[in-house]
Amino acid sequence: MELPGAAAENIVLPMMSESANRSKLWRIIAVLGIAPALLHAVPARADEVADIYQRLQNDPRNAALNLQYAAAAEKAGKLKWALPAYERALSSDPGNREAKSGIDRITARLRAEANRP
């Protein structure tokens, strides 16, 4: 699913700015399967990744929270951080297509990086 730029600016950004809405937003994103479209819509901030990581420490089996962390880490270019989060999400929710897609995407990118001269 492709997310138009206007949606990222008018819907996603305002919701992400309010921490109360962040968790709700990521659950919606996980259900709709639009996280890949968001990966390129808004760059991840280092404090965003750290904030999600802190929340993940309290609930490490939470599939939606792991997907949120994985997407933020991937946007920040931290592929080796994103992969285990996608794997935890898939372990918690074996039918999760977003987690499977993330694992495939990250694995392919890491493999490509390893094969570079």
Backbone atoms as SQL, in Angstrom:
CREATE TABLE atoms (id INTEGER PRIMARY KEY, chain TEXT, resi INTEGER, resn TEXT, atom TEXT, x REAL, y REAL, z REAL);
INSERT INTO atoms VALUES
  (1, 'A', 1, 'MET', 'N', 0.853, -1.174, 0.000),
  (2, 'A', 1, 'MET', 'CA', 0.000, 0.000, 0.000),
  (3, 'A', 1, 'MET', 'C', 0.892, 1.228, 0.000),
  (4, 'A', 2, 'GLU', 'N', 0.574, 2.173, -0.868),
  (5, 'A', 2, 'GLU', 'CA', 1.359, 3.397, -0.928),
  (6, 'A', 2, 'GLU', 'C', 0.620, 4.502, -0.189),
  (7, 'A', 3, 'LEU', 'N', 1.339, 5.215, 0.616),
  (8, 'A', 3, 'LEU', 'CA', 0.757, 6.288, 1.413),
  (9, 'A', 3, 'LEU', 'C', 1.167, 7.614, 0.799),
  (10, 'A', 4, 'PRO', 'N', 0.204, 8.416, 0.351),
  (11, 'A', 4, 'PRO', 'CA', 0.567, 9.704, -0.233),
  (12, 'A', 4, 'PRO', 'C', 1.270, 10.601, 0.779),
  (13, 'A', 5, 'GLY', 'N', 2.159, 11.450, 0.283),
  (14, 'A', 5, 'GLY', 'CA', 2.914, 12.351, 1.146),
  (15, 'A', 5, 'GLY', 'C', 2.029, 13.210, 2.025),
  (16, 'A', 6, 'ALA', 'N', 0.908, 13.648, 1.499),
  (17, 'A', 6, 'ALA', 'CA', 0.002, 14.495, 2.272),
  (18, 'A', 6, 'ALA', 'C', -0.528, 13.755, 3.495),
  (19, 'A', 7, 'ALA', 'N', -0.770, 12.450, 3.368),
  (20, 'A', 7, 'ALA', 'CA', -1.264, 11.684, 4.512),
  (21, 'A', 7, 'ALA', 'C', -0.219, 11.648, 5.616),
  (22, 'A', 8, 'ALA', 'N', 1.035, 11.486, 5.222),
  (23, 'A', 8, 'ALA', 'CA', 2.103, 11.464, 6.227),
  (24, 'A', 8, 'ALA', 'C', 2.185, 12.800, 6.939),
  (25, 'A', 9, 'GLU', 'N', 2.071, 13.882, 6.207),
  (26, 'A', 9, 'GLU', 'CA', 2.189, 15.211, 6.805),
  (27, 'A', 9, 'GLU', 'C', 0.957, 15.599, 7.611),
  (28, 'A', 10, 'ASN', 'N', -0.229, 15.260, 7.132),
  (29, 'A', 10, 'ASN', 'CA', -1.465, 15.725, 7.752),
  (30, 'A', 10, 'ASN', 'C', -2.034, 14.794, 8.805),
  (31, 'A', 11, 'ILE', 'N', -1.696, 13.516, 8.745),
  (32, 'A', 11, 'ILE', 'CA', -2.271, 12.556, 9.684),
  (33, 'A', 11, 'ILE', 'C', -1.208, 11.974, 10.605),
  (34, 'A', 12, 'VAL', 'N', -0.152, 11.406, 10.015),
  (35, 'A', 12, 'VAL', 'CA', 0.840, 10.677, 10.791),
  (36, 'A', 12, 'VAL', 'C', 1.647, 11.602, 11.693),
  (37, 'A', 13, 'LEU', 'N', 2.189, 12.684, 11.147),
  (38, 'A', 13, 'LEU', 'CA', 3.036, 13.567, 11.947),
  (39, 'A', 13, 'LEU', 'C', 2.329, 14.145, 13.166),
  (40, 'A', 14, 'PRO', 'N', 1.102, 14.686, 13.016),
  (41, 'A', 14, 'PRO', 'CA', 0.432, 15.209, 14.220),
  (42, 'A', 14, 'PRO', 'C', 0.166, 14.127, 15.269),
  (43, 'A', 15, 'MET', 'N', -0.195, 12.921, 14.838),
  (44, 'A', 15, 'MET', 'CA', -0.451, 11.851, 15.801),
  (45, 'A', 15, 'MET', 'C', 0.834, 11.410, 16.479),
  (46, 'A', 16, 'MET', 'N', 1.952, 11.393, 15.749),
  (47, 'A', 16, 'MET', 'CA', 3.218, 10.967, 16.326),
  (48, 'A', 16, 'MET', 'C', 3.729, 11.965, 17.355),
  (49, 'A', 17, 'SER', 'N', 3.294, 13.215, 17.236),
  (50, 'A', 17, 'SER', 'CA', 3.800, 14.228, 18.158),
  (51, 'A', 17, 'SER', 'C', 3.180, 14.095, 19.546),
  (52, 'A', 18, 'GLU', 'N', 2.076, 13.426, 19.670),
  (53, 'A', 18, 'GLU', 'CA', 1.434, 13.234, 20.961),
  (54, 'A', 18, 'GLU', 'C', 1.657, 11.799, 21.405),
  (55, 'A', 19, 'SER', 'N', 2.386, 11.601, 22.499),
  (56, 'A', 19, 'SER', 'CA', 2.753, 10.247, 22.905),
  (57, 'A', 19, 'SER', 'C', 1.539, 9.376, 23.203),
  (58, 'A', 20, 'ALA', 'N', 0.447, 9.960, 23.651),
  (59, 'A', 20, 'ALA', 'CA', -0.758, 9.175, 23.923),
  (60, 'A', 20, 'ALA', 'C', -1.302, 8.563, 22.638),
  (61, 'A', 21, 'ASN', 'N', -1.131, 9.261, 21.531),
  (62, 'A', 21, 'ASN', 'CA', -1.636, 8.765, 20.256),
  (63, 'A', 21, 'ASN', 'C', -0.669, 7.790, 19.587),
  (64, 'A', 22, 'ARG', 'N', 0.632, 7.847, 19.934),
  (65, 'A', 22, 'ARG', 'CA', 1.635, 7.029, 19.261),
  (66, 'A', 22, 'ARG', 'C', 1.315, 5.547, 19.309),
  (67, 'A', 23, 'SER', 'N', 1.013, 5.048, 20.499),
  (68, 'A', 23, 'SER', 'CA', 0.733, 3.628, 20.655),
  (69, 'A', 23, 'SER', 'C', -0.495, 3.223, 19.845),
  (70, 'A', 24, 'LYS', 'N', -1.546, 4.041, 19.925),
  (71, 'A', 24, 'LYS', 'CA', -2.771, 3.768, 19.185),
  (72, 'A', 24, 'LYS', 'C', -2.504, 3.788, 17.676),
  (73, 'A', 25, 'LEU', 'N', -1.721, 4.766, 17.245),
  (74, 'A', 25, 'LEU', 'CA', -1.397, 4.893, 15.821),
  (75, 'A', 25, 'LEU', 'C', -0.658, 3.660, 15.324),
  (76, 'A', 26, 'TRP', 'N', 0.324, 3.180, 16.085),
  (77, 'A', 26, 'TRP', 'CA', 1.090, 2.025, 15.624),
  (78, 'A', 26, 'TRP', 'C', 0.253, 0.762, 15.585),
  (79, 'A', 27, 'ARG', 'N', -0.719, 0.622, 16.478),
  (80, 'A', 27, 'ARG', 'CA', -1.629, -0.528, 16.398),
  (81, 'A', 27, 'ARG', 'C', -2.430, -0.463, 15.109),
  (82, 'A', 28, 'ILE', 'N', -2.901, 0.722, 14.748),
  (83, 'A', 28, 'ILE', 'CA', -3.662, 0.897, 13.510),
  (84, 'A', 28, 'ILE', 'C', -2.781, 0.590, 12.307),
  (85, 'A', 29, 'ILE', 'N', -1.560, 1.104, 12.324),
  (86, 'A', 29, 'ILE', 'CA', -0.625, 0.880, 11.228),
  (87, 'A', 29, 'ILE', 'C', -0.341, -0.604, 11.067),
  (88, 'A', 30, 'ALA', 'N', -0.140, -1.317, 12.187),
  (89, 'A', 30, 'ALA', 'CA', 0.144, -2.753, 12.130),
  (90, 'A', 30, 'ALA', 'C', -1.031, -3.512, 11.531),
  (91, 'A', 31, 'VAL', 'N', -2.244, -3.157, 11.944),
  (92, 'A', 31, 'VAL', 'CA', -3.432, -3.831, 11.436),
  (93, 'A', 31, 'VAL', 'C', -3.619, -3.562, 9.943),
  (94, 'A', 32, 'LEU', 'N', -3.400, -2.328, 9.526),
  (95, 'A', 32, 'LEU', 'CA', -3.587, -1.974, 8.120),
  (96, 'A', 32, 'LEU', 'C', -2.425, -2.414, 7.240),
  (97, 'A', 33, 'GLY', 'N', -1.296, -2.733, 7.834),
  (98, 'A', 33, 'GLY', 'CA', -0.136, -3.170, 7.062),
  (99, 'A', 33, 'GLY', 'C', 0.505, -2.068, 6.241),
  (100, 'A', 34, 'ILE', 'N', 0.462, -0.837, 6.746),
  (101, 'A', 34, 'ILE', 'CA', 1.022, 0.276, 5.972),
  (102, 'A', 34, 'ILE', 'C', 2.375, 0.742, 6.488),
  (103, 'A', 35, 'ALA', 'N', 2.978, 0.003, 7.409),
  (104, 'A', 35, 'ALA', 'CA', 4.285, 0.411, 7.937),
  (105, 'A', 35, 'ALA', 'C', 5.338, 0.565, 6.850),
  (106, 'A', 36, 'PRO', 'N', 5.414, -0.338, 5.836),
  (107, 'A', 36, 'PRO', 'CA', 6.437, -0.133, 4.796),
  (108, 'A', 36, 'PRO', 'C', 6.294, 1.208, 4.080),
  (109, 'A', 37, 'ALA', 'N', 5.067, 1.663, 3.851),
  (110, 'A', 37, 'ALA', 'CA', 4.871, 2.959, 3.195),
  (111, 'A', 37, 'ALA', 'C', 5.350, 4.092, 4.085),
  (112, 'A', 38, 'LEU', 'N', 5.223, 3.913, 5.394),
  (113, 'A', 38, 'LEU', 'CA', 5.635, 4.953, 6.329),
  (114, 'A', 38, 'LEU', 'C', 7.148, 5.011, 6.507),
  (115, 'A', 39, 'LEU', 'N', 7.839, 3.911, 6.187),
  (116, 'A', 39, 'LEU', 'CA', 9.282, 3.889, 6.375),
  (117, 'A', 39, 'LEU', 'C', 9.966, 5.012, 5.619),
  (118, 'A', 40, 'HIS', 'N', 9.392, 5.395, 4.482),
  (119, 'A', 40, 'HIS', 'CA', 10.017, 6.425, 3.662),
  (120, 'A', 40, 'HIS', 'C', 9.307, 7.767, 3.784),
  (121, 'A', 41, 'ALA', 'N', 8.228, 7.818, 4.543),
  (122, 'A', 41, 'ALA', 'CA', 7.449, 9.046, 4.648),
  (123, 'A', 41, 'ALA', 'C', 8.049, 10.041, 5.642),
  (124, 'A', 42, 'VAL', 'N', 8.535, 9.544, 6.758),
  (125, 'A', 42, 'VAL', 'CA', 9.013, 10.418, 7.825),
  (126, 'A', 42, 'VAL', 'C', 10.304, 9.830, 8.388),
  (127, 'A', 43, 'PRO', 'N', 11.396, 10.579, 8.419),
  (128, 'A', 43, 'PRO', 'CA', 12.636, 10.017, 8.968),
  (129, 'A', 43, 'PRO', 'C', 12.528, 9.774, 10.475),
  (130, 'A', 44, 'ALA', 'N', 13.169, 8.704, 10.941),
  (131, 'A', 44, 'ALA', 'CA', 13.145, 8.378, 12.373),
  (132, 'A', 44, 'ALA', 'C', 14.113, 9.277, 13.128),
  (133, 'A', 45, 'ARG', 'N', 13.729, 9.632, 14.335),
  (134, 'A', 45, 'ARG', 'CA', 14.612, 10.400, 15.209),
  (135, 'A', 45, 'ARG', 'C', 15.243, 9.433, 16.194),
  (136, 'A', 46, 'ALA', 'N', 16.454, 9.735, 16.604),
  (137, 'A', 46, 'ALA', 'CA', 17.155, 8.870, 17.560),
  (138, 'A', 46, 'ALA', 'C', 16.378, 8.770, 18.864),
  (139, 'A', 47, 'ASP', 'N', 15.780, 9.887, 19.304),
  (140, 'A', 47, 'ASP', 'CA', 15.029, 9.841, 20.561),
  (141, 'A', 47, 'ASP', 'C', 13.753, 9.021, 20.416),
  (142, 'A', 48, 'GLU', 'N', 13.199, 8.951, 19.209),
  (143, 'A', 48, 'GLU', 'CA', 12.010, 8.125, 18.966),
  (144, 'A', 48, 'GLU', 'C', 12.370, 6.655, 19.147),
  (145, 'A', 49, 'VAL', 'N', 13.496, 6.236, 18.569),
  (146, 'A', 49, 'VAL', 'CA', 13.943, 4.851, 18.699),
  (147, 'A', 49, 'VAL', 'C', 14.201, 4.534, 20.172),
  (148, 'A', 50, 'ALA', 'N', 14.866, 5.436, 20.880),
  (149, 'A', 50, 'ALA', 'CA', 15.162, 5.226, 22.298),
  (150, 'A', 50, 'ALA', 'C', 13.882, 5.150, 23.138),
  (151, 'A', 51, 'ASP', 'N', 12.906, 6.001, 22.816),
  (152, 'A', 51, 'ASP', 'CA', 11.633, 6.010, 23.545),
  (153, 'A', 51, 'ASP', 'C', 10.895, 4.683, 23.372),
  (154, 'A', 52, 'ILE', 'N', 10.845, 4.198, 22.152),
  (155, 'A', 52, 'ILE', 'CA', 10.171, 2.922, 21.888),
  (156, 'A', 52, 'ILE', 'C', 10.916, 1.787, 22.583),
  (157, 'A', 53, 'TYR', 'N', 12.239, 1.844, 22.544),
  (158, 'A', 53, 'TYR', 'CA', 13.052, 0.817, 23.200),
  (159, 'A', 53, 'TYR', 'C', 12.731, 0.747, 24.698),
  (160, 'A', 54, 'GLN', 'N', 12.605, 1.897, 25.341),
  (161, 'A', 54, 'GLN', 'CA', 12.279, 1.923, 26.770),
  (162, 'A', 54, 'GLN', 'C', 10.929, 1.260, 27.032),
  (163, 'A', 55, 'ARG', 'N', 9.929, 1.572, 26.204),
  (164, 'A', 55, 'ARG', 'CA', 8.608, 0.964, 26.381),
  (165, 'A', 55, 'ARG', 'C', 8.658, -0.533, 26.111),
  (166, 'A', 56, 'LEU', 'N', 9.503, -0.943, 25.179),
  (167, 'A', 56, 'LEU', 'CA', 9.640, -2.359, 24.834),
  (168, 'A', 56, 'LEU', 'C', 10.245, -3.159, 25.981),
  (169, 'A', 57, 'GLN', 'N', 11.072, -2.519, 26.804),
  (170, 'A', 57, 'GLN', 'CA', 11.667, -3.200, 27.956),
  (171, 'A', 57, 'GLN', 'C', 10.601, -3.652, 28.948),
  (172, 'A', 58, 'ASN', 'N', 9.496, -2.929, 29.019),
  (173, 'A', 58, 'ASN', 'CA', 8.405, -3.286, 29.933),
  (174, 'A', 58, 'ASN', 'C', 7.467, -4.334, 29.356),
  (175, 'A', 59, 'ASP', 'N', 7.488, -4.515, 28.041),
  (176, 'A', 59, 'ASP', 'CA', 6.568, -5.451, 27.393),
  (177, 'A', 59, 'ASP', 'C', 7.242, -6.057, 26.157),
  (178, 'A', 60, 'PRO', 'N', 8.290, -6.880, 26.340),
  (179, 'A', 60, 'PRO', 'CA', 9.086, -7.363, 25.217),
  (180, 'A', 60, 'PRO', 'C', 8.360, -8.291, 24.247),
  (181, 'A', 61, 'ARG', 'N', 7.241, -8.879, 24.635),
  (182, 'A', 61, 'ARG', 'CA', 6.503, -9.789, 23.742),
  (183, 'A', 61, 'ARG', 'C', 5.391, -9.079, 22.977),
  (184, 'A', 62, 'ASN', 'N', 5.247, -7.782, 23.150),
  (185, 'A', 62, 'ASN', 'CA', 4.191, -7.010, 22.492),
  (186, 'A', 62, 'ASN', 'C', 4.508, -6.886, 21.000),
  (187, 'A', 63, 'ALA', 'N', 3.726, -7.573, 20.159),
  (188, 'A', 63, 'ALA', 'CA', 4.003, -7.608, 18.721),
  (189, 'A', 63, 'ALA', 'C', 3.911, -6.217, 18.095),
  (190, 'A', 64, 'ALA', 'N', 2.892, -5.443, 18.450),
  (191, 'A', 64, 'ALA', 'CA', 2.732, -4.102, 17.868),
  (192, 'A', 64, 'ALA', 'C', 3.890, -3.188, 18.261),
  (193, 'A', 65, 'LEU', 'N', 4.329, -3.280, 19.493),
  (194, 'A', 65, 'LEU', 'CA', 5.441, -2.458, 19.961),
  (195, 'A', 65, 'LEU', 'C', 6.756, -2.881, 19.294),
  (196, 'A', 66, 'ASN', 'N', 6.939, -4.186, 19.098),
  (197, 'A', 66, 'ASN', 'CA', 8.118, -4.662, 18.383),
  (198, 'A', 66, 'ASN', 'C', 8.110, -4.192, 16.933),
  (199, 'A', 67, 'LEU', 'N', 6.945, -4.189, 16.301),
  (200, 'A', 67, 'LEU', 'CA', 6.847, -3.683, 14.928),
  (201, 'A', 67, 'LEU', 'C', 7.162, -2.192, 14.876),
  (202, 'A', 68, 'GLN', 'N', 6.691, -1.469, 15.864),
  (203, 'A', 68, 'GLN', 'CA', 6.954, -0.035, 15.933),
  (204, 'A', 68, 'GLN', 'C', 8.453, 0.216, 16.074),
  (205, 'A', 69, 'TYR', 'N', 9.084, -0.518, 16.977),
  (206, 'A', 69, 'TYR', 'CA', 10.526, -0.361, 17.188),
  (207, 'A', 69, 'TYR', 'C', 11.300, -0.755, 15.932),
  (208, 'A', 70, 'ALA', 'N', 10.922, -1.872, 15.327),
  (209, 'A', 70, 'ALA', 'CA', 11.620, -2.345, 14.136),
  (210, 'A', 70, 'ALA', 'C', 11.527, -1.325, 13.006),
  (211, 'A', 71, 'ALA', 'N', 10.346, -0.758, 12.798),
  (212, 'A', 71, 'ALA', 'CA', 10.169, 0.239, 11.740),
  (213, 'A', 71, 'ALA', 'C', 11.007, 1.484, 12.013),
  (214, 'A', 72, 'ALA', 'N', 11.028, 1.933, 13.265),
  (215, 'A', 72, 'ALA', 'CA', 11.816, 3.120, 13.617),
  (216, 'A', 72, 'ALA', 'C', 13.316, 2.841, 13.458),
  (217, 'A', 73, 'ALA', 'N', 13.753, 1.671, 13.902),
  (218, 'A', 73, 'ALA', 'CA', 15.168, 1.313, 13.770),
  (219, 'A', 73, 'ALA', 'C', 15.554, 1.190, 12.302),
  (220, 'A', 74, 'GLU', 'N', 14.669, 0.603, 11.514),
  (221, 'A', 74, 'GLU', 'CA', 14.943, 0.466, 10.073),
  (222, 'A', 74, 'GLU', 'C', 15.043, 1.834, 9.412),
  (223, 'A', 75, 'LYS', 'N', 14.126, 2.738, 9.749),
  (224, 'A', 75, 'LYS', 'CA', 14.178, 4.094, 9.197),
  (225, 'A', 75, 'LYS', 'C', 15.461, 4.804, 9.588),
  (226, 'A', 76, 'ALA', 'N', 15.956, 4.508, 10.784),
  (227, 'A', 76, 'ALA', 'CA', 17.183, 5.134, 11.275),
  (228, 'A', 76, 'ALA', 'C', 18.432, 4.454, 10.717),
  (229, 'A', 77, 'GLY', 'N', 18.234, 3.408, 9.918),
  (230, 'A', 77, 'GLY', 'CA', 19.366, 2.702, 9.325),
  (231, 'A', 77, 'GLY', 'C', 19.994, 1.670, 10.239),
  (232, 'A', 78, 'LYS', 'N', 19.336, 1.349, 11.341),
  (233, 'A', 78, 'LYS', 'CA', 19.841, 0.370, 12.315),
  (234, 'A', 78, 'LYS', 'C', 19.249, -1.004, 12.017),
  (235, 'A', 79, 'LEU', 'N', 19.686, -1.599, 10.910),
  (236, 'A', 79, 'LEU', 'CA', 19.109, -2.857, 10.447),
  (237, 'A', 79, 'LEU', 'C', 19.327, -3.996, 11.444),
  (238, 'A', 80, 'LYS', 'N', 20.473, -4.005, 12.103),
  (239, 'A', 80, 'LYS', 'CA', 20.760, -5.078, 13.066),
  (240, 'A', 80, 'LYS', 'C', 19.943, -4.925, 14.346),
  (241, 'A', 81, 'TRP', 'N', 19.364, -3.771, 14.561),
  (242, 'A', 81, 'TRP', 'CA', 18.431, -3.584, 15.681),
  (243, 'A', 81, 'TRP', 'C', 17.022, -3.967, 15.246),
  (244, 'A', 82, 'ALA', 'N', 16.708, -3.684, 13.997),
  (245, 'A', 82, 'ALA', 'CA', 15.359, -3.927, 13.479),
  (246, 'A', 82, 'ALA', 'C', 15.054, -5.415, 13.349),
  (247, 'A', 83, 'LEU', 'N', 16.018, -6.183, 12.874),
  (248, 'A', 83, 'LEU', 'CA', 15.776, -7.608, 12.605),
  (249, 'A', 83, 'LEU', 'C', 15.277, -8.375, 13.823),
  (250, 'A', 84, 'PRO', 'N', 15.937, -8.296, 14.988),
  (251, 'A', 84, 'PRO', 'CA', 15.419, -9.048, 16.145),
  (252, 'A', 84, 'PRO', 'C', 14.024, -8.591, 16.582),
  (253, 'A', 85, 'ALA', 'N', 13.716, -7.315, 16.382),
  (254, 'A', 85, 'ALA', 'CA', 12.380, -6.826, 16.758),
  (255, 'A', 85, 'ALA', 'C', 11.323, -7.421, 15.829),
  (256, 'A', 86, 'TYR', 'N', 11.625, -7.489, 14.538),
  (257, 'A', 86, 'TYR', 'CA', 10.697, -8.151, 13.610),
  (258, 'A', 86, 'TYR', 'C', 10.547, -9.632, 13.982),
  (259, 'A', 87, 'GLU', 'N', 11.650, -10.274, 14.354),
  (260, 'A', 87, 'GLU', 'CA', 11.592, -11.688, 14.746),
  (261, 'A', 87, 'GLU', 'C', 10.758, -11.884, 16.014),
  (262, 'A', 88, 'ARG', 'N', 10.898, -10.980, 16.990),
  (263, 'A', 88, 'ARG', 'CA', 10.077, -11.075, 18.210),
  (264, 'A', 88, 'ARG', 'C', 8.594, -10.880, 17.891),
  (265, 'A', 89, 'ALA', 'N', 8.310, -9.945, 16.998),
  (266, 'A', 89, 'ALA', 'CA', 6.914, -9.708, 16.607),
  (267, 'A', 89, 'ALA', 'C', 6.329, -10.961, 15.951),
  (268, 'A', 90, 'LEU', 'N', 7.120, -11.595, 15.083),
  (269, 'A', 90, 'LEU', 'CA', 6.646, -12.806, 14.413),
  (270, 'A', 90, 'LEU', 'C', 6.486, -13.952, 15.412),
  (271, 'A', 91, 'SER', 'N', 7.376, -14.028, 16.392),
  (272, 'A', 91, 'SER', 'CA', 7.275, -15.056, 17.418),
  (273, 'A', 91, 'SER', 'C', 6.009, -14.871, 18.261),
  (274, 'A', 92, 'SER', 'N', 5.691, -13.615, 18.567),
  (275, 'A', 92, 'SER', 'CA', 4.488, -13.318, 19.357),
  (276, 'A', 92, 'SER', 'C', 3.211, -13.487, 18.549),
  (277, 'A', 93, 'ASP', 'N', 3.305, -13.236, 17.246),
  (278, 'A', 93, 'ASP', 'CA', 2.140, -13.298, 16.358),
  (279, 'A', 93, 'ASP', 'C', 2.567, -13.990, 15.064),
  (280, 'A', 94, 'PRO', 'N', 2.577, -15.340, 15.048),
  (281, 'A', 94, 'PRO', 'CA', 3.125, -16.099, 13.919),
  (282, 'A', 94, 'PRO', 'C', 2.509, -15.796, 12.546),
  (283, 'A', 95, 'GLY', 'N', 1.323, -15.280, 12.501),
  (284, 'A', 95, 'GLY', 'CA', 0.699, -14.962, 11.222),
  (285, 'A', 95, 'GLY', 'C', 0.922, -13.528, 10.768),
  (286, 'A', 96, 'ASN', 'N', 1.749, -12.789, 11.445),
  (287, 'A', 96, 'ASN', 'CA', 1.918, -11.367, 11.160),
  (288, 'A', 96, 'ASN', 'C', 2.705, -11.151, 9.876),
  (289, 'A', 97, 'ARG', 'N', 2.005, -10.675, 8.848),
  (290, 'A', 97, 'ARG', 'CA', 2.637, -10.463, 7.539),
  (291, 'A', 97, 'ARG', 'C', 3.645, -9.325, 7.555),
  (292, 'A', 98, 'GLU', 'N', 3.388, -8.305, 8.362),
  (293, 'A', 98, 'GLU', 'CA', 4.311, -7.171, 8.450),
  (294, 'A', 98, 'GLU', 'C', 5.654, -7.617, 9.024),
  (295, 'A', 99, 'ALA', 'N', 5.610, -8.457, 10.040),
  (296, 'A', 99, 'ALA', 'CA', 6.848, -8.964, 10.641),
  (297, 'A', 99, 'ALA', 'C', 7.603, -9.829, 9.641),
  (298, 'A', 100, 'LYS', 'N', 6.899, -10.699, 8.949),
  (299, 'A', 100, 'LYS', 'CA', 7.535, -11.574, 7.951),
  (300, 'A', 100, 'LYS', 'C', 8.153, -10.746, 6.838),
  (301, 'A', 101, 'SER', 'N', 7.420, -9.764, 6.366),
  (302, 'A', 101, 'SER', 'CA', 7.923, -8.886, 5.318),
  (303, 'A', 101, 'SER', 'C', 9.153, -8.119, 5.787),
  (304, 'A', 102, 'GLY', 'N', 9.128, -7.646, 7.024),
  (305, 'A', 102, 'GLY', 'CA', 10.273, -6.924, 7.584),
  (306, 'A', 102, 'GLY', 'C', 11.500, -7.808, 7.681),
  (307, 'A', 103, 'ILE', 'N', 11.311, -9.042, 8.128),
  (308, 'A', 103, 'ILE', 'CA', 12.430, -9.982, 8.226),
  (309, 'A', 103, 'ILE', 'C', 13.039, -10.225, 6.847),
  (310, 'A', 104, 'ASP', 'N', 12.175, -10.466, 5.865),
  (311, 'A', 104, 'ASP', 'CA', 12.662, -10.705, 4.499),
  (312, 'A', 104, 'ASP', 'C', 13.411, -9.495, 3.954),
  (313, 'A', 105, 'ARG', 'N', 12.853, -8.316, 4.182),
  (314, 'A', 105, 'ARG', 'CA', 13.452, -7.077, 3.670),
  (315, 'A', 105, 'ARG', 'C', 14.815, -6.809, 4.319),
  (316, 'A', 106, 'ILE', 'N', 14.869, -6.918, 5.646),
  (317, 'A', 106, 'ILE', 'CA', 16.108, -6.646, 6.373),
  (318, 'A', 106, 'ILE', 'C', 17.167, -7.698, 6.038),
  (319, 'A', 107, 'THR', 'N', 16.767, -8.964, 5.987),
  (320, 'A', 107, 'THR', 'CA', 17.710, -10.031, 5.658),
  (321, 'A', 107, 'THR', 'C', 18.328, -9.801, 4.287),
  (322, 'A', 108, 'ALA', 'N', 17.498, -9.425, 3.316),
  (323, 'A', 108, 'ALA', 'CA', 18.014, -9.157, 1.964),
  (324, 'A', 108, 'ALA', 'C', 18.983, -7.979, 1.968),
  (325, 'A', 109, 'ARG', 'N', 18.647, -6.924, 2.711),
  (326, 'A', 109, 'ARG', 'CA', 19.543, -5.755, 2.765),
  (327, 'A', 109, 'ARG', 'C', 20.854, -6.081, 3.468),
  (328, 'A', 110, 'LEU', 'N', 20.799, -6.836, 4.561),
  (329, 'A', 110, 'LEU', 'CA', 22.023, -7.212, 5.269),
  (330, 'A', 110, 'LEU', 'C', 22.893, -8.127, 4.400),
  (331, 'A', 111, 'ARG', 'N', 22.245, -9.027, 3.671),
  (332, 'A', 111, 'ARG', 'CA', 22.976, -9.924, 2.780),
  (333, 'A', 111, 'ARG', 'C', 23.660, -9.121, 1.674),
  (334, 'A', 112, 'ALA', 'N', 22.951, -8.150, 1.118),
  (335, 'A', 112, 'ALA', 'CA', 23.518, -7.300, 0.065),
  (336, 'A', 112, 'ALA', 'C', 24.706, -6.490, 0.594),
  (337, 'A', 113, 'GLU', 'N', 24.575, -5.969, 1.811),
  (338, 'A', 113, 'GLU', 'CA', 25.675, -5.215, 2.418),
  (339, 'A', 113, 'GLU', 'C', 26.895, -6.112, 2.649),
  (340, 'A', 114, 'ALA', 'N', 26.659, -7.349, 3.076),
  (341, 'A', 114, 'ALA', 'CA', 27.754, -8.275, 3.346),
  (342, 'A', 114, 'ALA', 'C', 28.484, -8.673, 2.064),
  (343, 'A', 115, 'ASN', 'N', 27.785, -8.660, 0.950),
  (344, 'A', 115, 'ASN', 'CA', 28.376, -9.066, -0.329),
  (345, 'A', 115, 'ASN', 'C', 29.049, -7.920, -1.079),
  (346, 'A', 116, 'ARG', 'N', 28.942, -6.716, -0.551),
  (347, 'A', 116, 'ARG', 'CA', 29.611, -5.573, -1.182),
  (348, 'A', 116, 'ARG', 'C', 31.113, -5.690, -1.009),
  (349, 'A', 117, 'PRO', 'N', 31.858, -5.368, -2.069),
  (350, 'A', 117, 'PRO', 'CA', 33.326, -5.427, -1.946),
  (351, 'A', 117, 'PRO', 'C', 33.892, -4.345, -1.066);
